[in-house]
Amino acid sequence: MTATTSVLFTVEAFAEPGLLPRLLQPFAKRDLVPDHLLARREGERLRVQLGMTAMPEEAVPLVAGNLGQVVGVTLVRTTRSEARKAA
């Protein structure tokens, strides 16, 4: 059984062309697709939320670390809720 968790990544970065596809790459390389993505420009900055309702627990710190390495990213915040077991 694999433990999963509901997770929301909040990313703050400089608003630059190509940023959004770069933020999806850490998910794609693990065959994961976020359940939702919300991006809002705030002047020269961009705030992006990427969420999954059932992300493998072991992938959370890996994705968070990769998001923090994306060029232009200044902050990554991870919020988790209710871990559960999946078959």
HELIX and SHEET records of a PDB file:
HELIX    1   1 LEU A   19  ALA A   28  1                                  10    
HELIX    2   2 ALA A   59  GLN A   69  1                                  11    
SHEET    1   A 4 HIS A  36  GLU A  42  0                                        
SHEET    2   A 4 ARG A  45  PRO A  56 -1                                        
SHEET    3   A 4 THR A   2  PHE A  14 -1                                        
SHEET    4   A 4 VAL A  73  ALA A  86 -1                                        
END                                                                             
